[in-house]
Amino acid sequence: MSLFAQDISIPTKFLEDGNLYKNLDKTSNQLSEPVVAFSINDKCVVIGFLGRDNYKVRFKEWEGIVKDIDLLVTEKMSDLYFDFQEKESLKAIELEKKRKQEMQELIQYGEVLSDEKRQKIINDSIAERKAKNLEKLRVADSIAQVKALEQKELERLRLQKIKTQELKFAAEREAQRVKDSVAKANAEEKARLEKEQALKLKQEAEQELQRKKDSIAQAKIAEKERLELEKERAKALKKAEQLEAQRIEDSIAKAEEAEKEQAAIRKKEAELEIKRVNDSIAQAKVAEKARLELEQERAKALKKAEELEAKRIADFRAKAEAEEKQRLENEKAETLKQAEALEAKRVADSIAKVAKEKEILLKYERAEALKRAEAMALKKAEDLRIKQVKDSITQANEATKQRIERERLEALKREAELKEVRRKDSIIQAKAAENKRLEQERLEALALKQAAEIEVKRVSDSIIKAEEDEKKRLVFEREKAIARERSAKLEAKRIKDSLDLVQVAENKRLEIERENAKAQKIAAELEASQLKKALEKAEEEALKKERLALAYNEALKRQAEQEAARISDSINKANAAHIKRLEIEHALALQEAEKQKALNNQADAIKQAVELEANRIRDSIAQVNANKEQESNRIAENQNSERMQFRNNCHYLLDEYDDFTKKTTIKTEAYTISEKVNVELFKYGKKISVFINASIDLGCVSYLSNSRSNVVVQLENNQSVTLYHSWNMECGEFLFKADLTKSQILSLEKSPIKSLKLRGTKGIREIDNISYKEFFMDKLRCVE
């Protein structure tokens, strides 16, 4: 058929992927000749209704036909459907009027003919018209019944689809809200960690820079003192050389003068002079021997002083190395402690993240279960509609055979009363359909709400419930055996779907656990790598300091060796001097005394420099320890502040109010209270429940009376509160759910937790290392 345009423009969108078609076969209600493909959530505009379930739409620059199942049906589209039905009814009325008018004209035409011919024409016309009318009535009745059923079914499907879409959009909004909250929390945590890391690196860099500045300043001071000592020693040496030269010149002048004055008597005293010279030589040898002994004793004393100085320096180095080693061990222990704290925090964050992802997964699985249930309902409705159409056709055929036997007057009377009967029947059927639809919607909404609240029922619960329902139906509803059989089939199909959902959820949970294990392994390797780098850096700094100390000691050693070589050269020069230098022995003794004094000053300067360096190292160590203590205090204060803020705030995963049931649903985040235990609080309406989850295998968590699981909460005020499992049976991990009474809530709010005793079908486990003892005191107010 060719498309026709209507002055209509209703915006909507596609609910699934499909094609836009050009032609519609009204006989088979099939679409042909695809125009363009569209995707889910693509926007379009409805421009016409073509009957049954076909709409004409405009998508981008194309126009074509689609089924109502592909569109989000709005109120205006429903009005368009009813307007179309009203127009079709008006067309049928016009055709009926036209037929009556033709009959009247035929009767008037027959009056001018002979009675026999007129009677013959009338009889033929009546017979022909009767046959046509009977056929039209049969077809019209069948069409009316089919249309009424179709209209009723379409209206129910439309409202059901709108309800499903609203639930789907609500689930999508909730998933997006949870996803945004998780992303925001992760971003804030990441920014906080980056800020702390940057601050820590900045402080370390400032400390390292200050340490280097202190080392450079001390080295500059020591170098300056050494240069001043060298300068003073050079001045003293130059002055001694000048004095020596002056003394030699004076001695030569005096000797020449004495030589001139005594020239007259030298000859006379030659023998005496020779004897004096011999005596002087003997005395010089004795003096030289004494001087050599003095030099040897001085050398021994100098060597002993050098050995003592070397021993002192070695002791100082050993002490400095021991202090540096202790400092490195302390830093290593502190680093390991911080790494363990970070690892514990990361594990806690991972557990919280897994709990959030698990909650999101459960919501997604519930939405999928609702979708499958709706698909089953649609299929069931379609089968029922086809069966009703077939039954209607069969009934119409039987009615046709009966109506053929009726008399002409009854047919004419039926024609006259047909419009009124149809109108009354339409009103009655519409009211009945509306009441039935409202009741069905109420039941469906209640069932969907209950399914969303209590999760997907376990297999054992479903079987027990099915058996109990079957017994009740056998007692009270025996006349509805066919309906019970259909319900049992649907229940079995739902149980099978539940098993499939459980298996899919378990596979997803295992996959998430594997991914989390991989992530934890990668994080541990990264932490180990960072710790290794920090240790290598610390060792490198220690080696660097040791190399600087060795270089400094080598410089001192070289300086001592140079000084010893210089002294040795002076001694050799003194030994090689001529005997007449005996006359200047006193001056040499004075010069040696000055040199010894200079050496003592230099040793004192070196000792002072070493002591200054030791004091600087001790001050640096004390400063580092003070900074560490200050940083530890600051971190402890921040942790205390963050913990108080965490305890005083409520953290929700779900907080919604249902306008339909007039009830509020609240669910908190999973709080870790021990190494393997986390707790959630849940409230629906006025009922408050607690979820205690532990990664411990104690068999199953059962609600059956002969093996009912429980948790005993021992408080620090020596009171105990026993909680009993009242939800579905859970096997594998310990997933405990209990409803709280007012008296239990009051008891839990009075005192911190001392221990927990968990009881499953295969054993009991007591948890006494509670890290968050004030959980119930802090968080029960969040759901009250």
Sequence and secondary structure as in RCSB ss.txt:
>XXXX:A:sequence
MSLFAQDISIPTKFLEDGNLYKNLDKTSNQLSEPVVAFSINDKCVVIGFLGRDNYKVRFKEWEGIVKDIDLLVTE
KMSDLYFDFQEKESLKAIELEKKRKQEMQELIQYGEVLSDEKRQKIINDSIAERKAKNLEKLRVADSIAQVKALE
QKELERLRLQKIKTQELKFAAEREAQRVKDSVAKANAEEKARLEKEQALKLKQEAEQELQRKKDSIAQAKIAEKE
RLELEKERAKALKKAEQLEAQRIEDSIAKAEEAEKEQAAIRKKEAELEIKRVNDSIAQAKVAEKARLELEQERAK
ALKKAEELEAKRIADFRAKAEAEEKQRLENEKAETLKQAEALEAKRVADSIAKVAKEKEILLKYERAEALKRAEA
MALKKAEDLRIKQVKDSITQANEATKQRIERERLEALKREAELKEVRRKDSIIQAKAAENKRLEQERLEALALKQ
AAEIEVKRVSDSIIKAEEDEKKRLVFEREKAIARERSAKLEAKRIKDSLDLVQVAENKRLEIERENAKAQKIAAE
LEASQLKKALEKAEEEALKKERLALAYNEALKRQAEQEAARISDSINKANAAHIKRLEIEHALALQEAEKQKALN
NQADAIKQAVELEANRIRDSIAQVNANKEQESNRIAENQNSERMQFRNNCHYLLDEYDDFTKKTTIKTEAYTISE
KVNVELFKYGKKISVFINASIDLGCVSYLSNSRSNVVVQLENNQSVTLYHSWNMECGEFLFKADLTKSQILSLEK
SPIKSLKLRGTKGIREIDNISYKEFFMDKLRCVE
>XXXX:A:secstr
      S  EEEEBSS EEEEEEEETTTTEEEEEEEEE TT EEEEEEE STTEEEEEETTEEEEEEGGGB   H
HHHHHHHHHHHHHHHHHHHHHHHHHHHHHHHHHHHTTS HHHHHHHHHHHHHHHHHHHHHHHHHHHHHHHHHHHH
HHHHHHHHHHHHHHHHHHHHHHHHHHHHHHHHHHHHHHHHHHHHHHHHHHHHHHHHHHHHHHHHHHHHHHHHHHH
HHHHHHHHHHHHHHHHHHHHHHHHHHHHHHHHHHHHTHHHHTTTHHHHHHHHHHHHHHHHHHHHHHHHHHHHHHH
HHHHHHHHHHHHHHHHHHHHHHHHHHHHHHHHHHHHHHHHHHHHHHHHHHHHHHHHHHHHHHHHHHHHHHHHHHH
HHHHHHHHHHHHHHHHHHHHHHHHHHHHHTS HHHHHHHHHHHHHHHHHHHHHHHHHHHHHHHHHHHHHHHHHHH
HHHH S  HHHHHHHHHHHHHHHHHH GGGHHHHHHHHHHHHHHHHHHHHHHHHHHHHHHHHHHHHHHHHHHHHH
HHHHHHHHHHHHHHHHHHHHHHHHHHHHHHHHHHHHHHHHHHHHHHHHHHHS GGGGGGHHHHHHHHHHHHHHHH
HHHHHHHHHHHHHHHHHHHHHHHHHHHHHHHHHHHHHHHHHHHHHHHHS  EEEEEEETTTTEEEEEE  EE SS
SEEEEEEEETTEEEEEEEEEEEEEEE   GGG  EEEEEETTS EEEEE  S  EEEEEEEEEEE HHHHHHHTT
S EEEEEEE SS EEEE   S TTHHHHHGGGT 
